Amino acid sequence: SSGINAEYGQVITMLKESQCPCNETQRQIQQKVEALNQYHDFNNYLIYVLAQLKSEEESTRSLAGLILKNNLKVYYHTFPASSKQFIKQQCLSCIGEEEEVEVCMD
């Protein structure tokens, strides 16, 4: 549906904008991430960007993975079962792929 596509577009735009080193931009992006964390679909979008959107730049996909990793650490217990399952399936689909996307695990 067009609503879902618009939401994906917003997530992609935010991920690209967050690569700007400007402090003000970084502060705004952090606020957006915090607001988007209220929606469980946000994490589904992040894993989709990481696992499926091969046409996106590696830096964009890597950042999606980093935000998702942080969200999993903090919020996983609050995710609905459907989101947990979707994220697991998408992660498993990435195993064995030749292309690597680095996600800092610190």
N, C-alpha and C positions, 0 to 999 in steps of 0.2 A: 504494500500500500504506500501511498505517497507520504503519509505521516511518518512511517518507519524510515523511508528514504531521506526525509528531511532531518530526522533525528540522527541518522548515520552521518549525514552531511555536516551537522553541527559538531559532532564528535570529531570528525576528520579535521574540520576547520580549527577547532580548539587545539588538537594535537599539533597541527602545523604552526599555529600561532605561538604555542608554548616553547617552540625551539628558538624564539627570539631571546637574547640574553638580557634584554631591558628589564630592570627591577620592577617597574610599574606593570609591564606586561605579565611578568611572572606572578605578581600579586593577584592580578585579575584572573589569571588562569587558575591559580590555587583556589580562589573563591568559586570559580565555575566548577572545578572538580568537586569541591565540597558540596555544592548545591546538587550536582548531578549524582552524587553518591546517595541521595535520597531515593533514587530510582533504581530498582534492581536491574532493569533493562540496560542501564549504563554499562554494567560489567559484561553483559552479553554482547554489547556493541564492541567493547574493548577486545574481547577474545576473538570476535569475528574479524576485526581489523588485523589483529596479530596473525590469526591462523588462515584467513581466507583472502584478504585483499592484497594479493601478490603484486598488484599494479601500483600500490602505494610505496613511497620511499621507505627504505629500511629504517631510517631514523623515526619516521612516523609510527611504523609498526612496532619498533622497539619501545617507544615511549608508551604506546598502548599496553604493551606487556608489563612495563614497569609500574604503571598506575594500577593495572589489574593485580599484579603481585602484591602491592601495598594494600589494596582493598581486600584481597583474600586474607592477608594477615590480620586485618582489623575487623572486617565485617562478615567473614564467611559464615559464621554462626547465624547471621540474620538473613542470609540468602534463601529464597524459596527453593524447594527441591528441584523445580524445573530449571532454574538458573544453574544450580550446582551441576545437574546432569548435563546441560548444554555446554558448560565450561569444560567439564571432564571430557565430553565427546570431542570437542574442538581441540583440546590439548592432545588427545590420543591421535587425532587425525594428522597432527604435525610430526609425530614420532616417525623417524625414518625418512623425512624429507631431506633432500640434498641441500637445499638452501637453508642457511643458518641465519637467524636473527638474534643478535646478542641482546640479552636483557640482564642488566646488572643485578645480581642477587644479594647485594649488601643489605 
